[in-house]
């Protein structure tokens, strides 16, 4: 009996790790047309990363998001024939391992996908043509034909993510199409209505790319793709965004040429922000770190070296680890987040080059 109990105890430890729950990391490989499923096992202050499965998708998926409440993932290609852009809904088992997937089609390719706060719709924006699409989800979480398509005649849209109350949509545009467009959103119908003014007018040269919302304060943060830093906006009661900060983080005299910011993530407690900094033509690949102050503004606290071209960022389900994909470095890296916002590299795994988006469950 004692031996049986011991074996059960050891099995339980293997499933929860020594100090935390086992979780999975998912990322599509557009190069190999596969979905990587990586098992992450906490071990003390670190993680053990191991490939659990590579799923054949039969299309070049690159963008991924997770359903907030159902064991589902959504994957799409960034381009394809209008109305026939390939995608997939991935079904997960109770332990978050892969079960199966179902192919779906989208109106446009997307560089970002997200679910609205009522879990009724999935939204996507296209970098190639700038269009926003809103697709209804049925009771099983399967997307149908778009109920809303917004075409502003601008390319290089980069993100669509709803605030905690779900009442607005903000779509940032980068480079020569610089804009931050604002809309009211009806979560029941998926209807989108432009605010007046429509454009929040981001600072010249900033290039807001990806965004994060503070969990309790009306603050929205953007990684600045061209500005190489962070911008902070206050969200007014009418949904309008008002810029409060435009932070540049490069050392004095350092050129921005060949650099660009990438993804942005905020910790669940709203204390810290992390953003990718890509050294395309400079040897300067970093994770930038910010502390959120009592008034909701951000304070730059430092840079952590990363593998070449850090692109996608996500957090472990418990918020204790930051996970980063490096496209040229062809790696997945895990960092332990310290109480003061520092990052300590604790694990890495080699995977296909060009992999960008990643989520955890």
MARDOTI-910009 format. One record per residue (C-alpha): x, y, z; chain; residue number from 1. Coordinates in pm, 1 decimal, always signed. Layout:
// MARDOTI-910009
<node u="X" v="Y" w="Z" c="A" k="NUM"/>
...
***
This chain:
// MARDOTI-910009
<node u="+0.0" v="+0.0" w="+0.0" c="A" k="1"/>
<node u="+284.4" v="+235.0" w="+93.6" c="A" k="2"/>
<node u="+458.1" v="+167.9" w="-238.0" c="A" k="3"/>
<node u="+133.9" v="+240.1" w="-428.7" c="A" k="4"/>
<node u="+85.1" v="+569.5" w="-247.2" c="A" k="5"/>
<node u="+445.2" v="+664.8" w="-317.2" c="A" k="6"/>
<node u="+404.0" v="+594.3" w="-687.3" c="A" k="7"/>
<node u="+83.6" v="+798.9" w="-696.8" c="A" k="8"/>
<node u="+261.2" v="+1085.0" w="-518.7" c="A" k="9"/>
<node u="+548.7" v="+1076.4" w="-767.7" c="A" k="10"/>
<node u="+304.1" v="+1069.8" w="-1058.1" c="A" k="11"/>
<node u="+121.6" v="+1370.7" w="-914.1" c="A" k="12"/>
<node u="+451.4" v="+1557.9" w="-880.9" c="A" k="13"/>
<node u="+532.3" v="+1477.5" w="-1243.0" c="A" k="14"/>
<node u="+202.7" v="+1630.4" w="-1352.6" c="A" k="15"/>
<node u="+217.2" v="+1949.8" w="-1145.8" c="A" k="16"/>
<node u="+594.6" v="+1995.5" w="-1143.8" c="A" k="17"/>
<node u="+776.4" v="+2058.7" w="-819.5" c="A" k="18"/>
<node u="+631.5" v="+2405.3" w="-760.6" c="A" k="19"/>
<node u="+362.4" v="+2466.7" w="-1020.1" c="A" k="20"/>
<node u="+125.2" v="+2324.2" w="-1275.6" c="A" k="21"/>
<node u="+235.8" v="+2176.1" w="-1604.6" c="A" k="22"/>
<node u="+115.6" v="+2384.5" w="-1899.3" c="A" k="23"/>
<node u="+148.1" v="+2384.6" w="-2277.9" c="A" k="24"/>
<node u="+279.7" v="+2638.2" w="-2526.8" c="A" k="25"/>
<node u="+137.8" v="+2646.9" w="-2880.6" c="A" k="26"/>
<node u="+289.4" v="+2811.8" w="-3186.0" c="A" k="27"/>
<node u="+224.9" v="+2759.1" w="-3560.4" c="A" k="28"/>
<node u="+516.9" v="+2716.0" w="-3799.3" c="A" k="29"/>
<node u="+443.4" v="+2880.5" w="-4134.6" c="A" k="30"/>
<node u="+760.3" v="+2727.4" w="-4276.0" c="A" k="31"/>
<node u="+663.6" v="+2365.8" w="-4199.5" c="A" k="32"/>
<node u="+280.0" v="+2401.1" w="-4197.5" c="A" k="33"/>
<node u="+264.1" v="+2257.9" w="-3847.7" c="A" k="34"/>
<node u="+145.9" v="+2346.2" w="-3499.0" c="A" k="35"/>
<node u="+408.4" v="+2297.0" w="-3229.4" c="A" k="36"/>
<node u="+278.0" v="+2184.6" w="-2890.2" c="A" k="37"/>
<node u="+543.5" v="+2225.6" w="-2621.3" c="A" k="38"/>
<node u="+502.7" v="+2088.1" w="-2268.8" c="A" k="39"/>
<node u="+637.4" v="+2312.8" w="-1992.7" c="A" k="40"/>
<node u="+706.2" v="+2156.2" w="-1653.6" c="A" k="41"/>
<node u="+799.4" v="+2381.5" w="-1358.9" c="A" k="42"/>
<node u="+1115.7" v="+2270.5" w="-1180.4" c="A" k="43"/>
<node u="+1196.4" v="+2487.6" w="-882.3" c="A" k="44"/>
<node u="+1256.0" v="+2837.1" w="-1020.9" c="A" k="45"/>
<node u="+1287.1" v="+2706.7" w="-1376.5" c="A" k="46"/>
<node u="+1103.0" v="+2516.7" w="-1648.2" c="A" k="47"/>
<node u="+1166.0" v="+2206.3" w="-1853.1" c="A" k="48"/>
<node u="+1055.6" v="+2253.0" w="-2214.4" c="A" k="49"/>
<node u="+993.1" v="+1948.9" w="-2433.7" c="A" k="50"/>
<node u="+810.0" v="+1897.5" w="-2761.3" c="A" k="51"/>
<node u="+483.6" v="+1714.0" w="-2695.8" c="A" k="52"/>
<node u="+353.4" v="+1704.8" w="-3053.1" c="A" k="53"/>
<node u="+386.2" v="+1853.1" w="-3400.9" c="A" k="54"/>
<node u="+48.4" v="+1870.5" w="-3571.5" c="A" k="55"/>
<node u="+23.6" v="+1876.8" w="-3952.1" c="A" k="56"/>
<node u="-196.8" v="+2169.9" w="-4051.5" c="A" k="57"/>
<node u="-169.0" v="+2155.6" w="-4433.2" c="A" k="58"/>
<node u="-151.8" v="+2535.3" w="-4454.4" c="A" k="59"/>
<node u="+94.4" v="+2809.2" w="-4365.5" c="A" k="60"/>
<node u="-42.3" v="+2921.3" w="-4030.6" c="A" k="61"/>
<node u="+132.4" v="+3199.7" w="-3843.7" c="A" k="62"/>
<node u="-113.8" v="+3376.9" w="-3611.9" c="A" k="63"/>
<node u="-274.6" v="+3212.2" w="-3308.7" c="A" k="64"/>
<node u="-505.6" v="+3302.5" w="-3021.6" c="A" k="65"/>
<node u="-683.3" v="+3107.2" w="-2747.4" c="A" k="66"/>
<node u="-1050.0" v="+3105.9" w="-2649.3" c="A" k="67"/>
<node u="-1085.2" v="+3257.0" w="-2298.7" c="A" k="68"/>
<node u="-1313.8" v="+2984.7" w="-2161.1" c="A" k="69"/>
<node u="-1333.0" v="+2692.4" w="-2405.9" c="A" k="70"/>
<node u="-1041.8" v="+2450.3" w="-2475.7" c="A" k="71"/>
<node u="-996.6" v="+2594.8" w="-2824.0" c="A" k="72"/>
<node u="-721.7" v="+2763.7" w="-3023.8" c="A" k="73"/>
<node u="-760.6" v="+2960.1" w="-3347.6" c="A" k="74"/>
<node u="-495.2" v="+2974.8" w="-3618.6" c="A" k="75"/>
<node u="-486.4" v="+3169.0" w="-3944.7" c="A" k="76"/>
<node u="-255.6" v="+3237.5" w="-4235.4" c="A" k="77"/>
<node u="-148.3" v="+3596.6" w="-4299.6" c="A" k="78"/>
<node u="-266.5" v="+3588.6" w="-4661.2" c="A" k="79"/>
<node u="-464.5" v="+3395.3" w="-4920.5" c="A" k="80"/>
<node u="-753.8" v="+3422.5" w="-5163.3" c="A" k="81"/>
<node u="-1029.2" v="+3657.9" w="-5036.8" c="A" k="82"/>
<node u="-1292.1" v="+3460.6" w="-4849.7" c="A" k="83"/>
<node u="-1079.3" v="+3146.9" w="-4861.8" c="A" k="84"/>
<node u="-787.9" v="+3230.4" w="-4634.9" c="A" k="85"/>
<node u="-701.5" v="+2902.9" w="-4457.9" c="A" k="86"/>
<node u="-734.0" v="+2865.3" w="-4083.1" c="A" k="87"/>
<node u="-809.2" v="+2608.6" w="-3817.1" c="A" k="88"/>
<node u="-986.8" v="+2562.7" w="-3486.9" c="A" k="89"/>
<node u="-779.7" v="+2340.1" w="-3257.0" c="A" k="90"/>
<node u="-957.7" v="+2133.6" w="-2991.2" c="A" k="91"/>
<node u="-767.0" v="+2056.5" w="-2671.0" c="A" k="92"/>
<node u="-802.6" v="+1780.2" w="-2415.3" c="A" k="93"/>
<node u="-873.9" v="+1854.2" w="-2047.9" c="A" k="94"/>
<node u="-500.9" v="+1848.9" w="-1974.3" c="A" k="95"/>
<node u="-450.1" v="+2104.7" w="-2258.6" c="A" k="96"/>
<node u="-286.1" v="+1850.2" w="-2489.3" c="A" k="97"/>
<node u="-387.9" v="+1836.3" w="-2855.9" c="A" k="98"/>
<node u="-707.4" v="+1647.8" w="-2946.7" c="A" k="99"/>
<node u="-796.3" v="+1740.6" w="-3306.8" c="A" k="100"/>
<node u="-845.0" v="+2037.0" w="-3538.4" c="A" k="101"/>
<node u="-1104.2" v="+2155.1" w="-3787.6" c="A" k="102"/>
<node u="-1026.8" v="+2363.0" w="-4096.1" c="A" k="103"/>
<node u="-1203.9" v="+2696.0" w="-4145.2" c="A" k="104"/>
<node u="-1179.1" v="+2986.8" w="-4390.3" c="A" k="105"/>
<node u="-1145.0" v="+3358.9" w="-4317.4" c="A" k="106"/>
<node u="-1219.8" v="+3667.2" w="-4529.7" c="A" k="107"/>
<node u="-865.7" v="+3801.3" w="-4508.1" c="A" k="108"/>
<node u="-532.6" v="+3695.9" w="-4374.8" c="A" k="109"/>
<node u="-462.7" v="+3835.5" w="-4030.0" c="A" k="110"/>
<node u="-159.3" v="+3953.2" w="-3835.8" c="A" k="111"/>
<node u="-361.0" v="+3947.1" w="-3512.0" c="A" k="112"/>
<node u="-662.9" v="+3757.5" w="-3378.2" c="A" k="113"/>
<node u="-859.4" v="+3813.3" w="-3056.8" c="A" k="114"/>
<node u="-1191.1" v="+3716.2" w="-2895.6" c="A" k="115"/>
<node u="-1442.2" v="+3974.2" w="-2772.9" c="A" k="116"/>
<node u="-1539.4" v="+3995.1" w="-2406.0" c="A" k="117"/>
<node u="-1871.6" v="+3815.6" w="-2450.4" c="A" k="118"/>
<node u="-1696.6" v="+3531.0" w="-2633.1" c="A" k="119"/>
<node u="-1942.8" v="+3579.7" w="-2920.8" c="A" k="120"/>
<node u="-1699.4" v="+3687.5" w="-3194.4" c="A" k="121"/>
<node u="-1342.0" v="+3650.7" w="-3311.6" c="A" k="122"/>
<node u="-1178.6" v="+3959.4" w="-3460.1" c="A" k="123"/>
<node u="-889.4" v="+3982.5" w="-3702.9" c="A" k="124"/>
<node u="-690.0" v="+4261.1" w="-3869.2" c="A" k="125"/>
<node u="-481.4" v="+4228.1" w="-4183.5" c="A" k="126"/>
<node u="-137.5" v="+4385.1" w="-4221.6" c="A" k="127"/>
<node u="-152.3" v="+4343.5" w="-4598.9" c="A" k="128"/>
<node u="-477.2" v="+4531.2" w="-4667.4" c="A" k="129"/>
<node u="-556.6" v="+4683.4" w="-4328.4" c="A" k="130"/>
<node u="-907.2" v="+4537.7" w="-4307.2" c="A" k="131"/>
<node u="-1084.4" v="+4453.3" w="-3982.1" c="A" k="132"/>
<node u="-1315.8" v="+4149.9" w="-3980.2" c="A" k="133"/>
<node u="-1557.8" v="+4035.9" w="-3709.3" c="A" k="134"/>
<node u="-1667.1" v="+3670.6" w="-3728.6" c="A" k="135"/>
<node u="-1947.8" v="+3523.4" w="-3512.5" c="A" k="136"/>
<node u="-1874.2" v="+3212.7" w="-3305.6" c="A" k="137"/>
<node u="-2136.1" v="+2939.9" w="-3276.2" c="A" k="138"/>
<node u="-2208.2" v="+2749.4" w="-2953.7" c="A" k="139"/>
<node u="-1912.0" v="+2521.9" w="-3023.1" c="A" k="140"/>
<node u="-1677.2" v="+2813.6" w="-3081.3" c="A" k="141"/>
<node u="-1656.6" v="+2769.6" w="-3459.7" c="A" k="142"/>
<node u="-1635.5" v="+3095.9" w="-3660.1" c="A" k="143"/>
<node u="-1889.1" v="+3172.4" w="-3931.0" c="A" k="144"/>
<node u="-1899.2" v="+3429.0" w="-4210.6" c="A" k="145"/>
<node u="-1795.0" v="+3780.3" w="-4113.2" c="A" k="146"/>
<node u="-2076.2" v="+4001.9" w="-3986.2" c="A" k="147"/>
<node u="-1861.6" v="+4317.3" w="-4006.9" c="A" k="148"/>
<node u="-1578.4" v="+4415.3" w="-4240.3" c="A" k="149"/>
<node u="-1415.2" v="+4758.3" w="-4207.6" c="A" k="150"/>
<node u="-1185.0" v="+4883.3" w="-4484.6" c="A" k="151"/>
<node u="-1024.9" v="+5220.7" w="-4409.7" c="A" k="152"/>
<node u="-813.4" v="+5218.2" w="-4724.3" c="A" k="153"/>
<node u="-496.1" v="+5188.9" w="-4516.3" c="A" k="154"/>
<node u="-242.7" v="+4906.1" w="-4505.7" c="A" k="155"/>
<node u="-24.0" v="+4794.4" w="-4213.6" c="A" k="156"/>
<node u="-284.4" v="+4746.4" w="-3940.0" c="A" k="157"/>
<node u="-120.6" v="+4549.5" w="-3662.2" c="A" k="158"/>
<node u="-346.6" v="+4464.1" w="-3369.4" c="A" k="159"/>
<node u="-706.6" v="+4442.9" w="-3248.7" c="A" k="160"/>
<node u="-769.2" v="+4384.3" w="-2880.2" c="A" k="161"/>
<node u="-1072.1" v="+4484.8" w="-2674.5" c="A" k="162"/>
<node u="-1049.3" v="+4661.1" w="-2335.4" c="A" k="163"/>
<node u="-1175.5" v="+4492.9" w="-2016.3" c="A" k="164"/>
<node u="-1527.9" v="+4634.2" w="-2060.0" c="A" k="165"/>
<node u="-1542.2" v="+4523.9" w="-2426.4" c="A" k="166"/>
<node u="-1702.5" v="+4849.9" w="-2546.5" c="A" k="167"/>
<node u="-1438.2" v="+4970.7" w="-2790.3" c="A" k="168"/>
<node u="-1199.1" v="+4856.6" w="-3060.1" c="A" k="169"/>
<node u="-865.1" v="+5025.4" w="-3125.6" c="A" k="170"/>
<node u="-662.9" v="+4943.4" w="-3437.4" c="A" k="171"/>
<node u="-304.4" v="+5074.9" w="-3463.6" c="A" k="172"/>
<node u="-134.3" v="+5128.6" w="-3799.8" c="A" k="173"/>
<node u="+243.5" v="+5156.0" w="-3839.1" c="A" k="174"/>
<node u="+505.8" v="+5308.1" w="-4070.2" c="A" k="175"/>
<node u="+370.3" v="+5534.0" w="-4347.6" c="A" k="176"/>
<node u="+9.5" v="+5456.6" w="-4254.0" c="A" k="177"/>
<node u="+55.6" v="+5583.8" w="-3898.4" c="A" k="178"/>
<node u="-280.9" v="+5599.8" w="-3719.9" c="A" k="179"/>
<node u="-467.2" v="+5476.0" w="-3413.3" c="A" k="180"/>
<node u="-828.9" v="+5429.2" w="-3515.2" c="A" k="181"/>
<node u="-1107.1" v="+5415.3" w="-3256.2" c="A" k="182"/>
<node u="-1447.9" v="+5250.9" w="-3269.7" c="A" k="183"/>
<node u="-1745.4" v="+5168.2" w="-3050.8" c="A" k="184"/>
<node u="-1820.3" v="+4795.6" w="-3042.0" c="A" k="185"/>
<node u="-2142.8" v="+4603.3" w="-2983.2" c="A" k="186"/>
<node u="-2049.2" v="+4259.2" w="-2850.7" c="A" k="187"/>
<node u="-2394.7" v="+4114.7" w="-2913.7" c="A" k="188"/>
<node u="-2412.5" v="+4197.0" w="-3285.5" c="A" k="189"/>
<node u="-2045.7" v="+4247.8" w="-3374.1" c="A" k="190"/>
<node u="-2130.4" v="+4594.2" w="-3508.1" c="A" k="191"/>
<node u="-1847.1" v="+4848.0" w="-3526.9" c="A" k="192"/>
<node u="-1905.0" v="+5226.1" w="-3530.2" c="A" k="193"/>
<node u="-1631.6" v="+5486.5" w="-3573.5" c="A" k="194"/>
<node u="-1578.5" v="+5737.8" w="-3292.9" c="A" k="195"/>
<node u="-1542.2" v="+6108.7" w="-3364.9" c="A" k="196"/>
<node u="-1262.2" v="+6186.5" w="-3399.4" c="A" k="197"/>
<node u="-1174.6" v="+5847.1" w="-3543.7" c="A" k="198"/>
<node u="-796.6" v="+5883.1" w="-3518.3" c="A" k="199"/>
<node u="-630.0" v="+5925.5" w="-3177.6" c="A" k="200"/>
<node u="-332.0" v="+6080.9" w="-3362.3" c="A" k="201"/>
<node u="-31.8" v="+5888.2" w="-3226.3" c="A" k="202"/>
<node u="+293.9" v="+6088.1" w="-3203.6" c="A" k="203"/>
<node u="+484.6" v="+6115.5" w="-3530.7" c="A" k="204"/>
<node u="+740.7" v="+5840.3" w="-3567.4" c="A" k="205"/>
<node u="+593.8" v="+5624.3" w="-3290.4" c="A" k="206"/>
<node u="+427.4" v="+5347.8" w="-3493.3" c="A" k="207"/>
<node u="+200.3" v="+5186.2" w="-3230.5" c="A" k="208"/>
<node u="+210.3" v="+4812.2" w="-3303.3" c="A" k="209"/>
<node u="+72.5" v="+4586.8" w="-3025.9" c="A" k="210"/>
<node u="-125.9" v="+4686.1" w="-2719.7" c="A" k="211"/>
<node u="-196.4" v="+4588.3" w="-2360.5" c="A" k="212"/>
<node u="-463.3" v="+4707.5" w="-2118.0" c="A" k="213"/>
<node u="-415.4" v="+4767.3" w="-1749.7" c="A" k="214"/>
<node u="-649.3" v="+4529.8" w="-1560.6" c="A" k="215"/>
<node u="-794.2" v="+4794.9" w="-1326.7" c="A" k="216"/>
<node u="-696.1" v="+5143.2" w="-1452.5" c="A" k="217"/>
<node u="-819.4" v="+5303.5" w="-1778.6" c="A" k="218"/>
<node u="-473.9" v="+5285.1" w="-1935.0" c="A" k="219"/>
<node u="-369.8" v="+5141.2" w="-2271.7" c="A" k="220"/>
<node u="-6.5" v="+5074.8" w="-2364.2" c="A" k="221"/>
<node u="+145.5" v="+5033.0" w="-2710.3" c="A" k="222"/>
<node u="+482.9" v="+4904.0" w="-2822.0" c="A" k="223"/>
<node u="+620.6" v="+5165.1" w="-3063.2" c="A" k="224"/>
<node u="+748.2" v="+4980.9" w="-3368.7" c="A" k="225"/>
<node u="+930.8" v="+5280.5" w="-3519.7" c="A" k="226"/>
<node u="+974.4" v="+5487.3" w="-3202.4" c="A" k="227"/>
<node u="+1152.1" v="+5196.1" w="-3027.6" c="A" k="228"/>
<node u="+980.4" v="+5235.3" w="-2694.4" c="A" k="229"/>
<node u="+637.9" v="+5254.3" w="-2535.8" c="A" k="230"/>
<node u="+342.1" v="+5490.1" w="-2556.1" c="A" k="231"/>
<node u="+80.3" v="+5524.4" w="-2282.6" c="A" k="232"/>
<node u="-277.0" v="+5639.8" w="-2342.0" c="A" k="233"/>
<node u="-559.2" v="+5716.1" w="-2102.4" c="A" k="234"/>
<node u="-898.5" v="+5582.0" w="-2208.1" c="A" k="235"/>
<node u="-1168.3" v="+5842.5" w="-2151.0" c="A" k="236"/>
<node u="-1526.8" v="+5761.3" w="-2052.1" c="A" k="237"/>
<node u="-1639.2" v="+5819.3" w="-2413.3" c="A" k="238"/>
<node u="-1384.1" v="+5566.2" w="-2541.3" c="A" k="239"/>
<node u="-1139.7" v="+5823.1" w="-2679.2" c="A" k="240"/>
<node u="-769.8" v="+5763.2" w="-2621.3" c="A" k="241"/>
<node u="-549.2" v="+6048.6" w="-2498.9" c="A" k="242"/>
<node u="-173.0" v="+6008.5" w="-2523.7" c="A" k="243"/>
<node u="+13.5" v="+6062.0" w="-2196.1" c="A" k="244"/>
<node u="+359.8" v="+5922.0" w="-2266.4" c="A" k="245"/>
<node u="+589.4" v="+5851.0" w="-2559.1" c="A" k="246"/>
<node u="+892.5" v="+5677.6" w="-2409.9" c="A" k="247"/>
<node u="+1213.7" v="+5625.7" w="-2607.9" c="A" k="248"/>
<node u="+1444.4" v="+5364.3" w="-2456.6" c="A" k="249"/>
<node u="+1759.0" v="+5361.2" w="-2670.0" c="A" k="250"/>
<node u="+2092.2" v="+5472.5" w="-2522.5" c="A" k="251"/>
<node u="+2182.2" v="+5836.6" w="-2607.5" c="A" k="252"/>
<node u="+2314.1" v="+5870.2" w="-2961.5" c="A" k="253"/>
<node u="+2210.5" v="+5519.5" w="-3072.5" c="A" k="254"/>
<node u="+2047.1" v="+5503.0" w="-3417.5" c="A" k="255"/>
<node u="+1700.1" v="+5356.4" w="-3467.7" c="A" k="256"/>
<node u="+1794.3" v="+5237.7" w="-3816.1" c="A" k="257"/>
<node u="+1753.5" v="+4861.9" w="-3846.9" c="A" k="258"/>
<node u="+1559.7" v="+4831.8" w="-3519.3" c="A" k="259"/>
<node u="+1189.9" v="+4784.5" w="-3450.9" c="A" k="260"/>
<node u="+968.6" v="+4693.2" w="-3155.2" c="A" k="261"/>
<node u="+743.8" v="+4387.2" w="-3166.9" c="A" k="262"/>
<node u="+500.6" v="+4231.2" w="-2919.5" c="A" k="263"/>
<node u="+379.8" v="+4369.2" w="-2585.0" c="A" k="264"/>
<node u="+248.4" v="+4191.3" w="-2275.6" c="A" k="265"/>
<node u="+136.6" v="+4304.9" w="-1928.5" c="A" k="266"/>
<node u="+149.2" v="+4089.6" w="-1614.9" c="A" k="267"/>
<node u="-189.9" v="+3987.9" w="-1469.0" c="A" k="268"/>
<node u="-139.1" v="+4213.0" w="-1165.2" c="A" k="269"/>
<node u="-70.0" v="+4511.5" w="-1392.2" c="A" k="270"/>
<node u="+271.7" v="+4577.6" w="-1236.5" c="A" k="271"/>
<node u="+503.8" v="+4517.1" w="-1532.2" c="A" k="272"/>
<node u="+511.1" v="+4542.7" w="-1911.2" c="A" k="273"/>
<node u="+747.7" v="+4362.2" w="-2147.7" c="A" k="274"/>
<node u="+808.4" v="+4434.0" w="-2516.5" c="A" k="275"/>
<node u="+1028.8" v="+4283.2" w="-2786.1" c="A" k="276"/>
<node u="+1304.6" v="+4487.2" w="-2951.6" c="A" k="277"/>
<node u="+1426.9" v="+4342.9" w="-3283.5" c="A" k="278"/>
<node u="+1778.2" v="+4410.4" w="-3410.9" c="A" k="279"/>
<node u="+1716.8" v="+4354.2" w="-3781.0" c="A" k="280"/>
<node u="+2036.5" v="+4526.4" w="-3895.4" c="A" k="281"/>
<node u="+2200.3" v="+4586.4" w="-3559.7" c="A" k="282"/>
<node u="+2319.6" v="+4337.8" w="-3301.4" c="A" k="283"/>
<node u="+2069.5" v="+4465.1" w="-3048.4" c="A" k="284"/>
<node u="+1797.3" v="+4208.8" w="-2971.5" c="A" k="285"/>
<node u="+1635.3" v="+4270.5" w="-2636.5" c="A" k="286"/>
<node u="+1327.6" v="+4243.4" w="-2415.4" c="A" k="287"/>
<node u="+1243.4" v="+4588.7" w="-2281.0" c="A" k="288"/>
<node u="+1103.3" v="+4606.3" w="-1929.3" c="A" k="289"/>
<node u="+870.2" v="+4864.2" w="-1775.1" c="A" k="290"/>
<node u="+721.3" v="+4921.8" w="-1432.0" c="A" k="291"/>
<node u="+364.5" v="+5054.4" w="-1405.9" c="A" k="292"/>
<node u="+339.8" v="+5346.8" w="-1163.1" c="A" k="293"/>
<node u="+51.8" v="+5432.0" w="-928.4" c="A" k="294"/>
<node u="-95.1" v="+5679.6" w="-1178.0" c="A" k="295"/>
<node u="-89.9" v="+5419.3" w="-1455.7" c="A" k="296"/>
<node u="+204.5" v="+5567.0" w="-1641.5" c="A" k="297"/>
<node u="+500.1" v="+5344.9" w="-1726.6" c="A" k="298"/>
<node u="+863.4" v="+5369.2" w="-1622.3" c="A" k="299"/>
<node u="+1140.3" v="+5209.6" w="-1828.1" c="A" k="300"/>
<node u="+1351.7" v="+4985.3" w="-1601.9" c="A" k="301"/>
<node u="+1590.2" v="+4807.9" w="-1837.8" c="A" k="302"/>
<node u="+1672.0" v="+4568.4" w="-2121.0" c="A" k="303"/>
<node u="+1728.8" v="+4192.7" w="-2118.6" c="A" k="304"/>
<node u="+1927.8" v="+4025.7" w="-2395.9" c="A" k="305"/>
<node u="+1733.9" v="+3783.6" w="-2615.0" c="A" k="306"/>
<node u="+1787.0" v="+3551.2" w="-2907.7" c="A" k="307"/>
<node u="+1788.8" v="+3704.5" w="-3255.6" c="A" k="308"/>
<node u="+1466.5" v="+3888.7" w="-3350.0" c="A" k="309"/>
<node u="+1232.7" v="+3845.9" w="-3049.2" c="A" k="310"/>
<node u="+884.4" v="+3856.9" w="-3202.0" c="A" k="311"/>
<node u="+602.7" v="+3702.3" w="-3000.3" c="A" k="312"/>
<node u="+553.7" v="+3721.4" w="-2623.1" c="A" k="313"/>
<node u="+315.0" v="+3547.3" w="-2386.3" c="A" k="314"/>
<node u="+294.5" v="+3454.1" w="-2019.7" c="A" k="315"/>
<node u="+260.7" v="+3121.9" w="-1843.4" c="A" k="316"/>
<node u="-95.0" v="+3069.3" w="-1711.5" c="A" k="317"/>
<node u="+20.2" v="+3160.0" w="-1358.5" c="A" k="318"/>
<node u="+196.7" v="+3475.7" w="-1480.8" c="A" k="319"/>
<node u="+534.0" v="+3371.1" w="-1336.1" c="A" k="320"/>
<node u="+719.1" v="+3314.9" w="-1664.4" c="A" k="321"/>
<node u="+757.2" v="+3518.1" w="-1983.6" c="A" k="322"/>
<node u="+781.7" v="+3313.5" w="-2305.2" c="A" k="323"/>
<node u="+943.6" v="+3465.8" w="-2614.5" c="A" k="324"/>
<node u="+978.0" v="+3344.6" w="-2973.5" c="A" k="325"/>
<node u="+1285.1" v="+3443.0" w="-3177.2" c="A" k="326"/>
<node u="+1232.8" v="+3418.0" w="-3553.7" c="A" k="327"/>
<node u="+1592.2" v="+3426.6" w="-3680.7" c="A" k="328"/>
<node u="+1724.1" v="+3261.6" w="-3365.0" c="A" k="329"/>
<node u="+1470.4" v="+2980.4" w="-3421.4" c="A" k="330"/>
<node u="+1405.7" v="+2943.0" w="-3050.2" c="A" k="331"/>
<node u="+1154.4" v="+2952.1" w="-2769.7" c="A" k="332"/>
<node u="+1293.3" v="+3107.0" w="-2450.5" c="A" k="333"/>
<node u="+1143.8" v="+3112.5" w="-2101.0" c="A" k="334"/>
<node u="+1228.4" v="+3385.3" w="-1850.4" c="A" k="335"/>
<node u="+1143.1" v="+3385.5" w="-1481.3" c="A" k="336"/>
<node u="+982.6" v="+3717.2" w="-1381.1" c="A" k="337"/>
<node u="+1129.2" v="+3848.1" w="-1054.7" c="A" k="338"/>
<node u="+933.6" v="+4059.1" w="-801.6" c="A" k="339"/>
<node u="+1118.1" v="+4371.1" w="-924.8" c="A" k="340"/>
<node u="+1047.1" v="+4307.4" w="-1293.3" c="A" k="341"/>
<node u="+1383.4" v="+4163.7" w="-1386.9" c="A" k="342"/>
<node u="+1396.7" v="+3864.7" w="-1621.5" c="A" k="343"/>
<node u="+1612.0" v="+3554.6" w="-1573.2" c="A" k="344"/>
<node u="+1651.2" v="+3308.7" w="-1859.8" c="A" k="345"/>
<node u="+1561.0" v="+2964.7" w="-1727.8" c="A" k="346"/>
<node u="+1498.2" v="+2747.4" w="-2035.8" c="A" k="347"/>
<node u="+1511.9" v="+2742.0" w="-2413.4" c="A" k="348"/>
<node u="+1408.9" v="+2510.6" w="-2694.4" c="A" k="349"/>
<node u="+1508.8" v="+2501.8" w="-3061.5" c="A" k="350"/>
<node u="+1222.6" v="+2513.6" w="-3308.4" c="A" k="351"/>
<node u="+1158.2" v="+2626.0" w="-3667.6" c="A" k="352"/>
<node u="+1279.6" v="+2966.0" w="-3779.4" c="A" k="353"/>
<node u="+1011.2" v="+3222.9" w="-3858.5" c="A" k="354"/>
<node u="+775.8" v="+3117.1" w="-3577.3" c="A" k="355"/>
<node u="+616.7" v="+3427.9" w="-3425.1" c="A" k="356"/>
<node u="+287.1" v="+3400.9" w="-3232.2" c="A" k="357"/>
<node u="+249.6" v="+3182.0" w="-2926.6" c="A" k="358"/>
<node u="-10.7" v="+3119.6" w="-2656.6" c="A" k="359"/>
<node u="-25.6" v="+2907.9" w="-2340.0" c="A" k="360"/>
<node u="-291.4" v="+2696.0" w="-2170.1" c="A" k="361"/>
***
